[in-house]
Amino acid sequence: MKISILSISAAFSRVPVLAVSESSFWPPSDELSDDSSCVDVGLDGELAPYRQSLTLPNTYQNSYSDTIFHPLFTSSSLNGDVTDDSLTKAVIFIHGLAGDANTYFCDGLDISPSDVLVISPWFSDAQVSADDWGGANSSDTSSWTSTYWTSSNWVKGGDASPDPSRYTTSFDVIDVIIQQLADLKKSGKYKNLERVTVNGFSAGAQLASRWSIFSPYANNDSELSLDFTVRTIVADGSSYVYLDSTRPDDSCVTLEDTGTTHTCASFSVPSSASSCSSYNGWKYGLDFTELSANVYLEPYASDSDLLDSQVSTYVSNPEVYFLFGDKDICNCNYEGYSNPQISSTCYPTGTSCTPNSFGGTLNNVSCCDTYPDTGSSNALAVGCEEMVQGSNRLQRGINYVEHLNNVGGNVTYGFFEGGHDNAAFYASDLFNDWAFN
């Protein structure tokens, strides 16, 4: 069952009206400037009643004195001021590199059944005040400061920056959301909550997949006594974290679309390792020699036994799922890659994607490797670190799950019909089954 406009309006009533500033504040960043998805489902792009300020604990004993919060959108309050016995599941929708958390939230509302709590954290490029953002659970918010990231460091669990330095990380943000939900269930506010699903698409997939390796919440650590299951769904990431120093053999990384029947049975240290020394550094592997700006991972960098134990726990975790677009196969910026000469796949009408160093054109349309997520930017990473994992997103994804199975896992994965398309991901039968059933 999909949420209709009427049921979205009903969900509106679950959230107390928050104190927010006048609309001149909105949007606080260009990342939230496109409200078309929200308008399409009958919501104003500002989403004022859905904006919440989630306070973050001082986990690392930072000396910073202000209250730190993370901005997010949520269909029902996480502050403990709402009781809803109808909620049985929560789904956390993590946006891509564009930072459009509002789009992911509205898309999430549109597809989610009425018993699902929808949450979309904003890994922002701009710092906002709690008074402007709204949802503060204190009458005095003048000293509240939001998290934000001046780079894409958030996709690898990195520290929020630049101030307060080393206070929290993007991994911690997801952990805190889940702990808040656990506290709400224990308090009786959401007493029927059975599962929390963290899903990420594209850059969001990079964050979700890396978080799922190291978070005790993702791995359903029994010591947390969560009283619900945590699941992770990863879709169409540009790169992944390999758990040893091997990568797919050259036969698994051919410069063409190898389709959904692609397999990879052989892994070895890549022949380019000497010229691509960073191929196994974090965020691509578990070599933490050059680790920086990630306080969450420092314990693993200094304790190999702890790291080995964590990897073993992750490999045996049955609650990590992977889903790949069967046409996410284009690569416009690696010399020698053979893009399918199909207009609807890598050369879609109406697009003008850059940079396009090697993809050429078809019928006067430039190669586009991130369509329909964008019709203007080619975003597939083609550094040596990524290319040793595969030549396109679909191939990289299959190679990675083969790697996980090769090191002892038993990974659940599947495909949806489409290219780099978060809407097709959400509309797929597998996503709906894994997230909502």
TITI-388922 format. One record per residue: x, y, z of N, C-alpha, C, CB in turn. Coordinates in steps of 0.02 Angstrom, whole numbers, plus 50000, padded with zeros to 5 digits. Glycine has a CB too. Example, Ala and Ser with C-alpha at 12.3 -4.5 7.8 and 13.67 -1.06 7.14 Angstrom:
REM TITI-388922
506604971650390506154977550390506604983550390505654977650452
506424988850354506844994750357506455000250394507044997050286
END
This chain:
REM TITI-388922
500424994050000500005000050000500445006250000499525000050061
500295011049955500665017249951500295022649990500765019349878
500685027350015500365032950050500055037749999500885036850095
499445039650009499105044349965499195051449993498345042649959
498965056349955498995063249978498615063950044498715068049925
498035060650049497635061150110497995058150169496975057750101
498335052450159498675049350215499305053150233498835042050200
499605056650185500165061050202499905066650248500495064050137
499325069250232499045074450274498905071850344498405077250244
498695065550348498585062550414499235061850451498235055750407
499765059850416500415059250448500645065950475500925056350399
500465071250438500635078050460500425079150532500285083150414
499835076650551499555078050617499945074550672498835076050620
500355069550655500725066050706501295070350734501005059550679
501505075350695502085079350715501845086050743502555080550655
502055087850803501855094350829502135099950786502095095150901
501755105350778501995111050739502605113950773501445116350730
503135114750736503765116950764503845124550757504355113350731
504225127350802504365134550797504905135650745504565137450866
504725138550688505215139850635505185147050615505085135250574
505715149250583505755156250562505335157250500506475158350551
505295163450477504925164950417505265161650357504885172550406
504895161150302505125157250244505755160150211504575156850194
505945166350229506555169150201507165164950218506665176350226
507115161050271507665156450290507745150850239507535153450359
507205149050205507205143050164507345144750091506545139450170
507775140950056508165135350083508815137850115508315130350028
509055134450165509685136350197510295134650155509745133150265
510195130750103510735128650059510435126949991511135122650088
510835127749939510605125649872510435118249871511135127249820
510725114349917510585107149918509845105649927510985103849974
509485110149960508765109149973508325113549929508615110550046
508605116249875508235121149836507715118149790508725125149795
507795111749772507315108549727506775105149768507675103349682
506175108049767505625105249807505115101849763505295110649848
505295100149701504805097449654504515090849677505125096449586
504915086449707504655080049731504145081149787505225075549756
504275086049829503815087449885503165090449859504145092149936
503215094949810502615097849781502205092449747502795103449732
502545087749714502185082449679501755078149725502685077949644
501955077549788501555073549835501125077949881502005069149877
501075084449863500615088749899500895092149960500035085049919
501565092749964501885095850022502265102050000502345090950057
502285107050043502695112850032503425110950041502505118550080
503855113549999504565111750002504915113450066504915115049946
504645118250104504965119950168504895114450219504675126450196
504355110750217504235105050261504315106950335504725099350244
504085112950353504195115350421503975110550475503845121850430
503375107450471503175102950526503585096550529502445101150518
503975095150477504365089050475505105090150492504305085850408
505295096350502505995097650517506125096750592506205104850495
506655093250609506805092050679507555092850692506575085050700
507705095350750508405096050772508565090350821508535103050806
508975085850800509145080050841509795081450880509225073650798
509745082050946510345083550985510805077450987510165085751056
511455078750985511955073550983512375073451047512415074450922
512505067551076512905067251137513635068851124512835060351169
513975070851177514695072451173515095065851182514895077851227
515035061451132515325054751137516075054851148515175050851075
516415059651116517145059651117517435064751167517415061251048
517005067151213517205071751266517575077851238517655068151316
517285080651186517545086751157517405092551204517235087951087
517835097351204517765103051251517275108251227518445106251262
516995107251168516525112151141515925112851186516305110151069
515715118951201515195120151252514495120551223515355126451289
514415122051159513745122751131513405115851124513785126151062
512745115951121512365109851106512405108751031511625110451130
512595102551012512665100850941512055096850920513325096950928
511765098650863511195094950838511295093250764510555098950847
510915088250742510925086350671510235087850642511115078950662
510215091450585509565092850553509305086750515509635098950506
508665085550523508365079950486507625081350475508455073350524
507335077450430506615077350418506345070750446506455078150342
505775071050479505485065050506504725065550507505745063750578
504385060050491503655060150487503315059850554503415054550444
503695058450607503435058650675504005060350722503095051850694
503855063550775504375066350818504835061050849504055070450873
505465062850855505945058650892506095061450961506595058050852
505725066650981505865069951045505455067051103505715077251038
505055061951090504675058851144504025062351160505085058651205
503805066951116503185070551130502605067851089503275077951116
502695062151056502165058951018502135051651036502265059950941
501535048951044501445041751054501065039050993501055040251120
501335033750963501005030950903501085023450904501305033950838
500555019950924500575012750926500525009550857500015010150970
500355013450806500265010650739500935009450704499835015250697
501465012750726502115012150692502435005450707502585017950713
502595001650655502924995250664503624995250634502514989750632
503764999950590504425000250557504635007550549504404996650489
505295008450548505575015050531506065013950474505925018350593
506065018450426506525018050370506895024650364506155016350303
507555024250366507995030150361508245030550289508595029650411
508055036050255508235037150185508835041850182507635039950145
509405039350157510015043450154510125045850082510635039350178
510175052350075510235055550010510905054349978510115062950017
510965056349915511585055849878512015062049886511455054649805
512505062749842513005068049847512695074949839513545067149795
512105075349807511775081849798511515084749863511205081149748
511475080749915511255083249980510515084849984511635089349997
510105082149939509395083849935508975079549982509145083049863
509075080450046508725076450096507975077550092508965078150166
507755083550073507035084850066506725080450012506915092250050
507075079649956506825075349902506755068149926507285075649841
507265065649961507245058749984506705057750037507925056650013
506595062850078506065062350128505375062050095506095068350176
505255066450048504595066450015504495060149973504525072649971
505025057949939504965051549903504825045849952505615050149863
505145046150010505025040950061504315040950085505505041850119
504045046950098503345047450119502875044650066503165054750134
503045046050004502605044049949502545036449942502845047049885
503085032949957503075025649945502945021550008503735023549915
502965024650067502955020850129502245019450153503335024450183
502105013450176501455011950207501355016250269501405004550226
500735016550292500565021050347500855018950414499825021550353
501105012750420501395010550483502145011550486501235003150495
502415015550440503135016650435503315023850454503385015150364
503785024550498504085030950516504635032450466504355030950589
504585038150432505065040150380505535045450408504685042850317
506185044250400506695048750426507205050050370507045045850489
507395056350361507925057950313508405063050344507615060650247
508985060750366509485065350394509805069450337510035061550433
509975075650353510295079950303511035080650321509955087050301
511465077750280512195078450288512395084750249512585072050263
512325090150284512295096850255512975099650236511955101450303
512965104250187513555108150171513515115050203513655108750095
512995116250243512905122850274512715122050347512355126850237
512975126450388512805126350459512195130650471513405128750502
511715127950510511095131550523510995131950598510495128150489
510595136850619510435137450690509815133250705510315144850710
509755131050767509165127250787508545131550784509255124450858
508605138050798508025142550795507755142850724508215149550819
508215142950675507995143150605507725136350582508565145250560
508105131050599507905124450574507255122150606508465119450588
507175123250672506565121350707506645114550739505985121250659
506155112850781506135106350812506575105650873506335101250764
506845111150898507265110750957506855108751018507615117450970
507145104451060506785102251120507025106051181506855094651131
507145112351172507355116751227507085123651213508135116851236
506915127351265506665134051255507215139051238506285136451316
507825137351254508395141751239508855138151191508765143851305
508825140051128509235136651077509765141251048508785134151021
509905146851082510365151751053511065149051046510375157951095
511245144051086511925141351081511945134551046512235140751152
511415132951011511395126550974511735127350906510675124150966
512145122550888512535122750826512415116250788513285123850840
512305116750723512175110750684512825107650657511705112350626
512785101250645513315097850609513305100150536513235090150613
513875099850503513905100650430514585098350406513775108050409
514625097050341515235094350311515425098850252515135086950287
516035101450254516265105750200516515101850140516805110350225
516515095250145516735090950089516295084750091517505089150095
516445080050046516075073750044516335068650094516105070749974
516705070950145516975066450196516425062650233517385070450246
515815065150230515265061750265515125054850235514635065950262
515285053750170515115047350139515555041750167515195047750063
516105043350199516535038250228516545038550304517245038950201
516015041450333515955041550406516355046850439516155035050433
516565051950402517035056850428516765061750479517315060550372
517225064950514517055069950564516665075750533517695072650597
516175078250571515855084450552516375090050555515235086050598
516305095050512516825099950506516525106850493517325098150451
516935112150500517585111950533517535113450607518055116850500
516955115550630516875117350700516185114950722516965125150712
516115110550770516635108450818517035102450794516305106750885
517675103250790518105097950766518085091950813518825100550759
518035086050783518075079650818517525078750870518755078950851
516945081950859516395081150906515965075150888515965087550908
515835074250823515415068750801515575067150728514665070450809
515285061650703515405059350635514745057550603515885053250634
514755056450537514135054350503513915047450526514225054450427
514395043150544514215036650573513835037550639514845032250584
514085042050681513755043350745513045045750736514155048450786
512925049850685512255052550673511755046850665512245057150612
511925041850623511465036250613511385032350678511725031650557
511925031250714511885027750778511405031250826512585027150809
511455037850830511045041650877510305041150858511275048950880
510155041450794509465040750772509175034150795509405041450695
509565028750785509325022150804509265021450879509795016650776
509745024250916509695024050989509085027951014510325026851022
508935033550981508345037350999507705033350988508315043950959
507685029650933507105025350920507055019750972507155022450849
507625017050992507625011851043507365014551109508335008951053
507565020651126507325023751188506575025151185507705030351201
506335027151127505625028551119505215022151125505485031851052
505485016651099505125010351106505095008151179505455004751064
505655008751214505675006751284505215011051327506385007151311
505125017351308504695021851346503955020651332504865029051330
503805016551281503115015251263502835019851210502695015651322
503245024851187503005029551136502895026051069503505035351128
503375022051048503315018050986503395010751005503845020250933
502955008251045503045001751077503014995951028502535000851130
502724997050969502654991550921503174991650865501964991750891
503684995750874504214996150823504604989550820504695002050838
504624986550760504924979950752505584980050715504454975450715
505674984950670506284985150630506444992250608506234980450569
507084993850607507335000050578507764998350519507725004350632
507615001150461508004999950401508365006250380507544997350343
509015005650372509425011150346509555009750273510105011850387
509335014150229509475013050158509825019050128508825011650120
510285017750083510655023050050510725021749976511335023850082
510655027049936510735026549864511325030949843510085028649827
511735028449797512295032249769512795034049825512045038549733
512915040549836513365042449891513085040149958513485050049892
512415040249964512095037650024512225030250034511355038850022
512295026649978512475019549982513185018650008512405016149914
513615023249989514305022850014514315023750090514755028249981
513925028650114513895029650187513585023550221513485035950203
513015021250196512665015650228513075009350229511995014350193
513415007850174513805001550171514405001850217514025000150099
514725007650222515315008250267515085008250340515705014650251
514545011750354514275011750422514095004650444513665016350427
513815000750399513574994050417514144989350437513184991050360
514754990950416515324986850436515494988050509515944988350391
515484994350531515774996050596515274997550651516205001950587
514664999150635514195001150687513934995250726513615005050657
513954995450792513634990050832512884989950821513794991050906
512594995650802511874995850788511724992050723511625003050782
512124993250672512024989750608512104982250617512504992250556
512544980250662512684973150673512264970150729513414972250687
511754973850751511284971250801511634968350862510834966050770
512104972250888512484970250948511994968851005512994975650968
512024962951033511554960951086511624965251148511664953651104
512224968151159512324972251218511914978751216513064973851226
511684980751156511294986851150510574985851172511324989351079
510334979651173509644978051193509144982551155509554978951269
509194982551090508784986951049508044985051049509034987150979
507894978651053507204976251052506874977350984506794979551107
507274978350933507044978050864507644976350821506714984850841
507514974450759508054972550712508254978650671507824966750666
508904979150657509164984350613509384981150548509754988250647
509154983950493509314981350426509634986950385508684978550390
510074985150338510384990050293510254987850221511154990750307
510044992650179509964991350107510404996350070509214992050085
510854993550028511354997549992511204997149917512074994950007
511175003049884511005003049812511465007649773510285005149802
511805004749724512165008449672512695013349698511675012349631
513105010849743513685014849765514215015049711513975012049830
514635020249714515175020849665515795016949687515345028149655
515845015449752516415011449777516205008249843517055015849787
516615003349864516464999449924517104998249963516124992749905
517034996050025517604994350068517744986950064517474996550141
518304985150035518504978150033518824976250100519004976849975
518724969950119518914967750185519604964450188518414962950211
519934963950132520634961950130520984965650074520704954150120
521604964150060521984968050011521884965849939522714967650027
521464960749928521334958549860520794962649827521144951049859
520784962149760520254965149720520074960349664520464972149691
519524961549629519344957049574519914956349523518714959549539
520024950249500520514949249448520324953149386520584941749431
520824954249342520704958249282520134955649240521334958549240
520024949149242519484946149202518794948349226519534938549203
518764950949288518124953149317518014960649306518114951649391
518484963949274518454971249268518534973249194519004974649311
518164969949151518194971649080517854978349068517864966149038
518084981949017517864988849005517234989048962518414992848972
516704985748988516074985548953515534983249001516114980748892
514914983848979514354981249018514374973649018513674983948991
514414970649076514414963349081513764960649109514994960949124
513284965149121512604963049137512504960149206512384958249088
511884958149219511714955549285511944948349294510964955949295
512154945049240512404938249246513154938049260512254934249182
513454943949267514164944449281514344940749346514384951849287
514894937249345515154933949405515894935349412515024926249402
516144934349472516864935249485517084930249538517024942549507
517484925449517517684920149562518404920849587517604913449529
518784925549558519504925949574519684932949598519924924149513
520054933249654520264939549683521004939049700519854941249747
521364944549689522074944649704522294951949714522494941349647
522894952949740523164959649745523224962449675523854959749782
522934968349661522924970849592523624972249565522514977149589
523704971149500524354972249468524554979649471524334969949396
524064984049480524204991249484524344993649554523634995149455
524414989049602524484991049673525074995749684524564984949716
525624994649647526214998749658526115005949634526814995749623
525715006749582525585013449555524955016549584525535013149480
524575012549620523955014949651523975012949725523315011949616
524435015849761524565013749830523975015049876525175017349857
523515019449857522945021149899522345016649888522745028249887
522425011549846521845007449827521535003949888522045002349776
521945002649940521694999049998521635003450060522144993150013
521745009950052521655014550108520915015950119522035021150095
520755018250178520065020150192519875025950147519965021950267
519395025850104518745022750107518665016650063518255027650090
519205014050035519165008449988519345001750021519605009649928
519725002050075519944996050109520064997550182520574993250077
520384992850216520474993350288521184995150309520274986850321
521564998050264522215000650281522115007750310522705000750220
522205008450375522075014750409522715018850420521745013450476
523245017150384523885020550393523815028150386524395017950344
523415030250337523335037350324522665040050348523415038750249
522355036550395521695038550419521735045550450521435033550470
521245049750430521205056450460520475058550461521645061550420
520315062850507519645065850512519095060650517519505070350453
519235055350556518715050450570518835047350638518695044950516
518595050850689518705048750758518345042250774518475054250806
517805040750738517425034550749517855028450737516805034350703
518305028750688518695022850668519375022350703518805023050594
519565027350742520225027150772520345021050817520315033350813
519855018550854519975012450894520165006450851519365010750935
519875005950791520035000350746520715001250713519494999650692
520905007350703521555008750673522125006850720521615016050654
521995007050785522525005750834522484998750865522495010850889
521994994750845521904988150876521694983150822521374988450933
522174979350797522044974650742521564969050763522694971750716
521604967050826521154961750850520434964250850521354959450921
520334970450872519664973450872519404973950800519674980350905
519834975850754519634976450684519444969550656520204979450643
519854964550670519694957850645519034955350672520254952950664
518904956650735518274954550766517684958050733518284955850841
517764964450719517224968250689517084965850618517404975750687
517604964450580517524961950512517164955250513518204961250476
517354950950559517034944450566516284945150582517374940250619
516124949850625515424951150643515034953450582515374956250699
515334958050544514994960650485514874955250433515414966350454
515364951150420515304945950369514724941150385515964941950362
514604940050448514074935350468513394938750479514284931750531
513354945250466512734948950477512234947550420512874956550482
511664944450434511194942950381510744948750361510764937150401
510814954550395510354960050384510654965650341510154962950451
511124963950297511394968750249511204966250179512174969550257
510844970450142510584968750076510864973550024509814968950076
510954971049963511204975249908510724974849849511914972949887
510614980649817510154981149761510474985549707509464983949783
510484983149645510844986649591510394987849531511464982649571
510454993749501510104995249439510404991349381510115002649425
509984987749345510254983549291510514987449232509724978749268
510374993949230510634998249176511105003649203510055001349137
511355002749264511835007549292512525005449268511795007849371
512645006349204513205003049170513635007849129512944997649125
513515014449136513845019249092514475022149126513365024949073
514955023849085515585026749108515835031449054516125021149124
515825037849067515985042849017516685045649022515495048549023
517065043549072517705046949085518295042249095517645051349144
518235036149069518805031549072518975029349002518655025449118
519575030548981519775029148912519745021648899520485031748899
519415019848844519365012948824518725009548845519925009148852
518315012848888517685009648908517195009948850517395013148970
516835004448838516365003948783515655004648809516454997248745
515375010648801514685011748822514195008748772514545019248830
513665005648796513155003148750512885008848707512574999648789
512845007848643512605013148598511845013048595512915012348527
511555014748652510825014748660510625021448690510585008748706
510195024948655510035031848676509715032048745509575035048625
509305027148761508945027448824509375025448884508345022948821
509975022748871510405020448925510955025348942510705013748907
511425026348897512005030648911511975037348874512635027148894
511495038248830511445044448792510715046848791511705043448720
510425047948849509705049548852509545056548825509465049048924
509035056948785508815063248755508665068448808508205062048710
508875074548795508725080048840509255081248894508085078848873
509795077348894510325078248943510935081648912510525071448973
511345084448955511985087348933512475086648991511895094948912
512765080648997513165078849055513905080349045513065071549073
514205083349095514925084749095515225082649162515065092249079
515885081449164516345080949107516235074549067517065081249131
516435074649005516345068948961516975068048919515715069848915
517485065248951518145064848920518185059448866518665063548972
517835053848877517925048148832517275044848810518355043048865
516705047448832516075044148816515795045948748515565045848866
516015051548719515775053548653515035055348653515895048048604
514745055048594514035056848585513695051548543513965063848553
513035051548547512615047348505512015051648485512385040748541
511925052448420511385056848396511435063748427510695053748412
512055066248433512215072848459512055073748533511835077948420
511965068148569511855068348641512475065648675511225064348662
512735069348724513335067348760513205061448805513615073148800
513745057648818513715052148865513515054748934514395048448869
513085050848969512855052849036512855046649080512145056049033
513275046549132513365040549173512985040649240514095039349186
512595045949252512245046449316511505048249305512585051549362
511245046549248510555047949230510105042249255510475048849154
509495043749280509175050349284509275054049349508435049549272
509725051649392509865055249454510065062449439510415051749495
510425063349384510575070049358510635069649282511235072849389
510415074949250510485075249177511015080149156509835077149146
511435082349205511935087349189512635085549212511735093849219
512695080649257513355079149286513525071749278513365081049360
514145070549257514415063749258514795062849323514885062449196
514535058449366514795057949435515125051249451514245059149483
515135046549403515455040149417516205041349429515355035149359
516455039149487517165039949503517575035049462517295038949579
518125037449433518535033249390519275033449409518455035349317
519415034949473520105034649496520345027349498520175037749566
520985026449506521255019649507520965015549564522015019749512
520795018949619520505015349677519825012349660520445020049737
519425016149621518775013549601518815008649544518325019349581
519255009949496519275005749436519524998649451519725008949384
519904997649504520104990749520519504986849549520684990749570
518964990349566518364987049591517884985149535518014991449642
517944988249478517494987049422517464993049377516794985149447
517184992249317517194997649268516545001749268517314994849200
516024999449301515395003249306515065001249372514925001849245
514535004749391514235003549457513944996549464513685008649470
513614994049412513324987449416513874982149425512914985849353
514394982649385514944977849390515294978349457515454979049334
515394984349482515704985249548515284982149603515824992649563
514624983049598514194980249649514214972649650513484982549638
514164969549591514184962249589514864959749612514044959749517
515404962949590516064960949612516124961249689516614965349580
515814966349718515874967149790515504961649828515624973949811
514894960149807514534954849843514874948049833513794954449820
515184947149774515584941049763516174940849811515824940649690
516484946749822517034947149871516794945349941517344954249870
516224948149962515964946650028515824939150035515324950650042
515534936149984515424928949987516084925049988514994926649928
516584927749954517244924449950517594924450018517684927949899
517444929450061517764929750126517324926850181517944936850144
516794923250161516404919650210515704922150221516744919850273
515484927050183514804929650191514294925450153514774936750168
513674927450160513124924350123512634929950107512774918450164
512814933950057512494940450046511854939750006512974945050010
511344943450028510724943949990510764950049944510114944450037
510674949049879510684954749834510214953449775511404956049808
510064958649738509624958049681509674964249637508904957049704
509214964849590509244970049539508564973349531509484967149471
508584979649512507964983149492508054985649421507804988949541
507514986749387507534989149318507664996549317506884987449281
508244998549290508385005649285509125007149288508035009349340
509295013349274509975015749278510125018349347510105021049225
510465024249350510635027149415510025031149438511275031849410
509525027449464508855030149472508585028349540508395027549416
508605033049587508365031549654507605030249655508535037249702
507235033549610506515032349607506365025149586506175037249558
506735022549538506645015549517506855010749572507045014149453
507365012549609507585008549667507025008049718508215011749700
506715013749735506175013749784505555010249759506015020849805
505435010549693504835007449665504904999949655504675010649598
505494997349663505604990249648505274985749699506354988849646
505084979849676504774974949720505244972949777504554968749681
505884972249761506364970049812506434975149868507044968549781
506484981649849506544986649902505924986649946506644993649871
505344986349915504724986449954504674980350000504114986649908
504904974649975504894968550016505384969050074505054962449972
505994971250059506514971550110506394977050162507184972550077
506124982750140506044988450185505384988250224506084994950146
504854985650194504194986550223503864980150247503754989850174
504104974350225503774968050243504154964250298503714963550182
END
